[in-house]
Amino acid sequence: MRLIQMQGGMAHSVFSLHVTDLESKSMNKRHVDKFRRRVWLWRVCFGFNLLAITASVAVLGLPAQFDAVSLSSKFVLSTSTSKIPTYLQRESSSLITSHKTHIEDVVSFHSDILILIRVFSSSAFPTKDRLECHFGNDTHGAYRKVTALKLYADRAAVLCGAPPESLEWDGSSVLIEIDSEIEIRRKGKAAPDSQQALQWNSSKVVYEVFPTEEDVVVFVHGINHTRGAHQPDMSQHERLQQFQCVYGDYFETSVTAQSQEIFRCGHPSAHLITTLIGKKLTIRYEGTVLPSVAYYGSKQNMKPADVPLTLEQRTVRSINRKVLAPRADSQTLPNPRKYHICSCTMIYNGAKFLKEWVYYNSHLGVEKFIIYDNGSEDNLDEVIESLSSFNVTKQSWPWMKTQEAGFSHCSLLALPECTWVLFTDIDEYLFPSRRFLSEGNKSIVAIPEAAEQPAPTPSSDETQTSNSSILSRFIEESVADHDSETNGTVGQISTFCVNFGPSSLTVSPPQGVTQGYTCRLKKPERHKSIVLLSAIDKTLTNVIHHFTLKPGYGQKLIRPGTAVINHYKYQAWNEFKLKFHRRAATYVPDWTEDRGLTSRDRVPDLGTKAIKPADWETRYCETQDYALRNYTQRVLGFHDSNGKLHLPWE
């Protein structure tokens, strides 16, 4: 462990890193520095010698082919590069990109530290096993391993464990080491507002920006709980006037809508867009400019023509076309969605459950999966790669306790490609009744108009399916079966959950949650939704799995006899206790907090500590339910030559 030298001759404190490790690093650094100096001196001497030889060649008139270049080549070849240590060769090859790479922002999540790095090309950035975070200085510091690495087009998000609480450090002293040799630091002297890391739990921070053709959606952590920002006696206009969007520290636009952590702002003036792309975007609230780690577009968004653009990059280009060079007419061509049904979920260290969930939902008819990775430290990338035959994409989302904002972001990200999106967690399985699971019932039904008020005219991609999948038929019937409880055209289909218990298991079932957990509570509760993206209100307000809809659209609530969602909520204790680490939703307390104890998100009688009840394995078991287990075995399972049943996700 690294020793911390105290002033005034006080006793040394011992941190978590081994002294031998630190001494080895220090010796290695000294060796590298010494070798660098020697190489520099060799180069200087070689340069003078080369000049002298060149002059001699010119004076003596030696053969033309015997010139400085050939001498240089012979000299280099005679001095084998094998004598140069491997780590220095690797460093030399990395210098081209490393000098353009620097730390931009540091955010503290208390137990984890997020370091945001500007990179010249994310494709050349090292893997996380080659990285290490350092906090403090050479004499009072600590190293932490990188637990998660997320790459964007021109940035990298590095997540590390927090240093000891007794260590004094600030944002300007943080660095990333590559192979214990190359250092990534801040560029130049840190600004005063960068000296301290942003404290996520106690700060208001602008953390994401999503540009659309009409406006810019800004995500702000902490503002929704600000006193005074949501006074009940304020009009909507007065409330929005409290805020302004600030581009690049000097250009401001009005906020046109705000709810939860979402702000919508106008684009800058057309003549300023090129200048402001790549600049920070933030919010001014009552005269105070909030700290920001978000940027308006990016100068690195342009890619070669043969490299596919991401959805966000295509959006930036569409902004340039619309704002910088608008068309003469306002008519737009029809833009049918590529996928009729997509699925969006947020995941944290749930890679081992992902395969089963993707296989099953693909069988139902989901055509594209968007996985929001909330800082996973497991083998999520490896599992997604193994699902290459499915349409699975990962969206990095390192922001803690922002599930609602993440789903709002997903509704924007999916809109160009998807008509309907299923919002469920990876322990939740939509299970329609038998008539949807059987063949037939393949008719396509148009969406009817609302009974009491004119409904929005649905586009062709909202009224037609691209296939006759189980989910397509389920959506068709739900939309067509209009009742008095649905106020307007169906824009959201919500299904009740039935909660399964541990089912006498002490460990996670090896064949999957649908196979092992077969005992549940009788009473359904809560519900999750399939949402028509074009029906979502401009504010993007949602309560985790269902959204506020535009006027003229309504929610269709599905009765349990038509479909349910099997929620494998109370799993074997070794899995369930991980929920105490943190909750994903913004507006529910973590289970370790002594508040919100009566919330439906909490588990009765468990308190604030992950202490296993003696009867855990037999809890939450009122009725046996084998329906989904039997169905998946019948339609997805197969038997080997010995008659043993196998499932494709094993």
N, C-alpha and C positions, 0 to 999 in steps of 0.2 A: 504494500500500500504506500501511496505517496505521502511523505512527511510534510507537514505544514509548519513552517518556522514562525514562531510567535515573537512579537516585539518585546523588548525589555527582558530578554532572557527567560521568558516563560517556557513552560514545558511544551514539547512538541505534541501536536495532535495527529492522530493517524486516520487517514481517509481510506476509502474502499479499494484503491488500487495498490498493488503490491510494490514494495520498494524496489525489488529486483527488476520488475517490469519497467519502472520509471528510470532506474539507472541504466538499463539496457537501451531505452529510448534516447536518453541523454548522450550516452556514449556513441550510439549510432548517429545522432545528429552531429556530434563533434567530428566524427569520422567523415561524414558527408561534407561538412563545411571545409574540413582540411583538404579533402580530395578536390573539392571545387576550386580552392585557391591554387592547388598544384596544376590542375588542368588549365586554369586561366594563365598562369605563368608559362606553361608549356606553349600555349597558343601565342602569347606575346613573343617569346623567343623564336618560335617557328616562323612568325610573321617577319621578324627582322632578318632571319636567315634566308627566307624565301626572297626578300627584296635584294639581298646581297648577291644571291645566286643569279637572279634575273638580270641584275646589272652586269655581272661577269659574262653571262651569255651574250648580252648585247655588245660588250666590248670585244670579246674574243671571237665572236662570229661562229658559234657552234651550230650544228645542223638545226634546221628549222623545227624538226619533230622533237628535238630535245629542248622543250620549252618549260616555262614555269608550271604549266598545267600537268605535264607528264611527271615533272619532279615532284609536284604536290601529290599526284596519285601514287607514285612509287613510295613516297615517304609515308603516306597514310597506310598503304598496304603492308609496309614493313613493320608498322606498329599495330599489331592486331588489336581489334576492339575487344577481344575476349579478355584483355587485361583490365578493361573498365568494368567495375562492378555492375551486375544486372540491374540493381535498383536505380543507378544513375543513368544507364541507357534508357530505362523505362521513363525516367523523369524527363530526359532530353526529348523523347518523342512526344511527351505531353505538354511541353512548354508552349507549343503553338496555341493550344486551347486554354491552358491554365491561366495565362496572363489576361484572358478576356473573361475569366470566371471570377465572380466575387459574391460575397454575402450581401444581400440587400436588407433583409429584415429578420428579426428574432422574436418569436412569440412563445411565452411561457404558459403551459397548461398545468402548472404546478408539479405534477409527477412526470411530465414529459416536456421537452423543449423542441419546438419546431423552428428549423432554420431554413429560410427561403433564399435560394442561390440563383443568381443570373448566370446562365451558361450560354456559350456560343452555339453549341449544338448538343441537345440532350442525348442524341444517339451515341455520342462519344463519352458520355459521363460514366464513371466507374460504377460497378455494382456495389451494393451496400456492405458486403463482406470486406471490401477494401477500404471502407471509410471508418473514421473514428472522430468523435466530437471532443473538443477540448475547451474547458471553461477556466477562467482565471488567467494567471501568468505562469512563468516557468517555475517560480518558487512556491507559489500558492495556487495550485491548480488541481484539476481532476479530469480524467478521461472517461468517456462513456461510449459504449458501442451504439452504432446506428441500428435501431429496431425496425425502421420502415423507410423506404425511399420511393418517392413518387416523381415521375418525370413528365414535364409538359414540353411544349414545343421549344421554348427558350428559357425555361426555369426548371429547377429541381427543388423539391421539398424534402428535407431530411429531418427525420424524427429521432430524437435521442432521449435516453433517460435523463432525468434532472440530476444535477450535481448535488452533493451533500448540502443541507440547509445551512451548515456552519461556514460554507465557503462563500466569500465575497466575490462576486463577478458581475459584470454588466454586459450589455449587448455588444459593445465595441471590442471586448476582449475575446469573444467567441471565435473559434476557428475550426475548420474541418481539415483533417489530415487524410491524405490518400496514401496507402501503403506505408504509413508512418514516416513519409518523406516529404511529399508535396503538401503545402498548406494553402487553403482557401480562406482568405480574410475579407474584411470590408475593403472597399475601394477608397483609398485616400483616408483622410481623417474623418471620423464619424461625426455627423451633425449632432448638435446638442440633444435633439429629440430621439436620437438613436443610441444614446449612451445606455439607457435602461431597456431591457426587453419588455415588450408589451405584455402586460398581465391579463390574460384572456378572461379570467374569472371576475375581474374587478374593473375592466376597461370597456369602453365603447370603441369598437374597431371596425372599420370598413375592410371586409376580407375577400369579397368576390365581386366581379362585374360581368354582366352578360349583355352585350349589345344586340339589339334587334334593329330591324329596318326603321321602326317608328321611334324608338327611344332607347334608353339604357337602363337596365335593371341592376340596382346596386344592393348588395347584401351587407347589413350592418349588425354586428353583434352587440347586444346590451342596450340598444336604444329603446326597445319595446317596454322596458321596465322603468324608463326615466320618468320621474315625477314632473308633472307639468306638460309633458308631451301629449298626453291623452286626457285632458280635462273634459269632463262630460258636458260642461256648458259652452265648449268651443264649437264653432261651426267647422265643417270640413275645410273650408277655404282658410280660416284662421289657423287651423292646426297645420296645414301644409305650408303656410307662410313662415313657420318657425324654421324651416329647413331650406337649404340651397345645396345644389351639387357643385363641387369645385373641381375643375380640371386643371392640373398642372400648377396649382397654387395661385392662379390669377383669373381664370375664366369661370364664370358661374352661370348656371341655368336653374330654372325653377323645378321643384318637385311636384309632379303631377298626380301621384298616388302613393300611398304608404299604408302598409299593414304588416304586423308582426315585424320581421327583420328585413322586409322588402321595401325598397324605395324605387320609384320610376322617375327618371329625369330626361329632359330633352337633350338631344345631341348638341355639341358646340356649333357655332356658326360654320358654314361650309368652308370658308377660307382658312379656318383654324384647325380643321380636322387633321390634316397631314402633320401639322406641328405638334398636336396634342397626343397623337397616337404614341403609346409607350410611356406616357406620363401618368403619375398617380392620380386617381380619382377618389375624392372623399366627400364627406357631408359636413356642411356648416350648420351647427345647431345653436341657436341663441347667441350667435357671434363667435362661438368656439369651433375651430376646425378639428374634426375628429382624426385621430391617427389612422393611417391606411396602409394596407399591404396589397392593395389591388391596383391594377393598371388598366387604362383605357386602350383596348386593342393591344397591338405589339408590333414593333418594327421587325420582329423576327417571324411574323406570320406568313410572309411570302415564301413559297416553296417552289422547287422546280416543277415544270408542267407535268412530269410523269409521276410525281409523288401525290397520292390522294390527299386532299385537304380534309381537316377535321370539320365537324359541324360549326364550331366556333369560328374557324378561319373562313369558312364559306359565309358565315354571318357578317364578319368584318368586311369582306369583299362586297357583300350585298349592300352594306351601309354606304360604302364608297360610291357604288353605282347609284344609289337612291339620293344621297345627300349631295355628293360632289357633282354628279352628272345625271340629274333626274330626267326621266323620259318626257317627251313632249305631251303625250296623252297619259291619262290616269288609268287606262284599261290594263288589266293584268290577265295573263293567260291562266287557264285552269291548272292547278298544281295538285294532282291526285297524290295521296300519300303512298309511299312504297310498301308499308306494312300496315295491315289492318289492325293487328293486336300486338302490342309490345308489353314488356314487363319491366318495372323499375323497383329496385330494392336497395337498402343500405346495409352494409355488412361490416362487422368487426370481428376478426379472428373466427370466421365461420366457414373457412374453406372446406373442411371435411364434410359439411352438410350441403355444399353447393351442387354437387353432381346430381344427387337424388332429386333436388328441387328443380334443376334445369331439365333433366330427363322427363320428369312428370309433366311440367308445364309445357314443354315442347309437344308432348303427346296431346295435351289439351288443345293446342293450337297457337301458342305464343311463338311469334316469328323472330323477335329480337329481344335480347336481354340486356338491360343497362344496369351494371353493378356499381353502386357508389361505395368506394372503398374508404371507410372511415378510420384509416390509420392502422390497418391490419398488420400484424407481425408474423403471421403464419405463412404457409405456402400458397397463398391465393393466386399469385401469378402463374405458378406451376399448374394449379388445378384449372384455371381458365384456359391455359394453353392446351391442356388435355381435352378440353371441350371444343376443339377447333372445328368439329363437324357441325356445331351449333353456332348461331349468330350471337355471341356473347362479347360485350365490350365493357371495359372498366373505365370508370371516371374517378379520378383521384379526388377525394374530399376529406382533407385532414382535420377539418374544423370540428371540435368537440361539442356535443350536445346541440346540434343544428339539424336534426332530422327533418323538421318541417321545411326549413330553408332548402335543404338538399332536395326534397321532393318538388319544391317550387322550381328549383334550378332544372330538375329532370323534366318537368313539364315544358320548359322552354327548349331544352336540348333535344327532346324527342319530337317536338311539334313538326319540324320539316319532313319527318319520315313516318310518323305513327299516327293513326287515327284514334284508337283506344289504347289506354295503358292500364295494366293491372298493377296496383300498388299493394304489395304484401311483403311480409318478412320471409326469411328463408325457413322458418319453422311453421309456416302457414300454407295450407294446401286447399285450394278451391275444389270442392267435390260436388258437381252437379248431380241431379237425380238420374235414375236409370234411363229415362227416355232420351236424355241428351247423350248418354254414353253409348247407346245403341246406334246402329246405322239408320239412315233415313232422315226424314224431317230436314231436307236440304233446301227448302224454298227460301227465297230472298224476299224479305218484307220491307217495304219502305217505311220510314219514320212518319207517323201521323202528326197532324197539327195539334196544338194544345186545345183543350176543350173550352177554356174560358177566355183566353187572350191569344192574339196572334203570336205564333212561335217563329223563331229565326228559321229561315229557309236553309235546310241542311244541304251541304255540298254533296256531289255524287259519291265521294269517297266515304262519306259518313253513312250512306244508305245502302251501300253494296259491300259485299264481302269478297275477299280475294280467294277464299276457299270455303269448304263446307266443314270446317273443323268443329270440334265439340264446343269451344268457346264462341265461335261464330254463331252457331245455332242458339246458344244460350243468350248471347247479346241480341240476336234478332227477335227472339220471343219476348225478352224482357222489354225491349223497346216497343214492340207491337202491342203488348198487353198493357195498354194505358188504363190507369184507374184514377179515381178521384183524389187519391193521396199524392199523386205526382202532379206538381204544379208546373205545367209546361212540357215541352219536348224533353224526353229522357236524355240527360247529359251525364248521369252518374248512376251506376248499378251497384248497390251495397248489399253485402251478404253477411249474415250473422256468423259468429265464431262459436264452436264448441271446443272446450278446453280439455286436453288430455293430461293425465297424471303420469307418475313414474311407472305405473303398471308393474310394481314389484321388482323392478330392475335396479341393480346397484351400479351398473356401468352402462355406457351408451350402447345401444343395440348395434352390432356390427353390420347388419344388413340394411340399416337406415331407420329413420324415425317412424316412417309409415309402417314398418314391419314389426317394430318392437313395442311401441306404445299403443295399447289397444283398450285401455280403460279410461273413461272420461267422466266429467260432470254432466248431469242431464240438462241443466238450464243453459241455453245459449246466451251469450253476452257480447256487447260491442259489435262492430262490423267493419269490414274492409271493402274497398271499392275498385271497380273498373270505371275509368273516367274517360269521357270524350274530351280530348285536349282542346278542341276549338270551343268548348262550352265553358272553360274555366274563366272565372272573373279576372279582370285586369290586375287586381291586387295580388293574385296568386295565393290568397289566404287558404290554409288547409289545417286540419286537425289530424296530422300525421298521415292518415290513409283515406281521407275524403276532403274534397275541395268545396269552396264557395263558388257557385256557378253564376254565369251572366243572367240578367233578367230574361225570362222566356224559357229557361231550362230548369228542370227539376230532377230530384233524386228518386230513383225506383228502389224501394226496399224489398228485397227478396225474402220470401217466407222460407223457414227451414225445410219444409217439405219439397221445395224446388231445388235448393242447393244450400250447402253449408261450407264453412271454411274450417277444416281440421287444424286447430291450433295446438301444436305440441309444446305447450307452455311450461308445464311442470315436468322437466325431464329428470333423468338420474342426477343425483346430487352433485357429482363431480362436474357436470355441465351447468346445472342450474345456478350454482354458487357464483359462477363467473359474472352473473348479472349484477352482483354487488359492486363490481369494479367501477362501472359507470353506466348510466342510461343514455340512450341516443337522443331522446326527445328533449326539446328546449324547455318546455314548460312543466315538466315533472321533476321533482327532486330525485337526486341519487338515493339509492336505498340506504346508504350509510349516513344520510342526513336525518336528523330528528324532526322532520316536518313532513306534512302531507301523508301522515300515516294511514289515513282513511281513503286515500286515493285508490281507484280501481287498478292502477298500475302496480300497487304494492301487493304483497302477499300477507294475509292476516296471520298474526301471531309470530312472525319471523323477526320483528324488530329491526334494528339497524346493523346487526352483525351476522355474518355468514356462518351461523352455528347450526349444524344439521339437527333437525328434530328426530327423535328416536323412531317415530312412525312415518318418516318421510316416504318410504317406498310404497306404503299402502294409502297414502292420502290422495284426494281428488279422484276417487274411483267410485262412481255410483252406477255405472252401466258398462258392460263390455260392448265394444264396437269394432268389429273386424272388417267392416265394409270396404274401406279404402285399401287395407292390407290385401284382402282377397282380390280386389279388382286389379291392383298393380301387379300382383303375382300372375294373374291370368293374362293380362294384355302386354306386359313388359318382361315377364320372367321367361326363362328357358331352362331345360334340363340337360345335364351332361349324359355321357354314356352310362354312368352309374345311377342315373335317375335323380341326381341331386339338383335342387332348384338353385338357379343363379339369377341375379338381377344386374342389369347393365351398369349400374353405378358402383358396384362393389369393387 
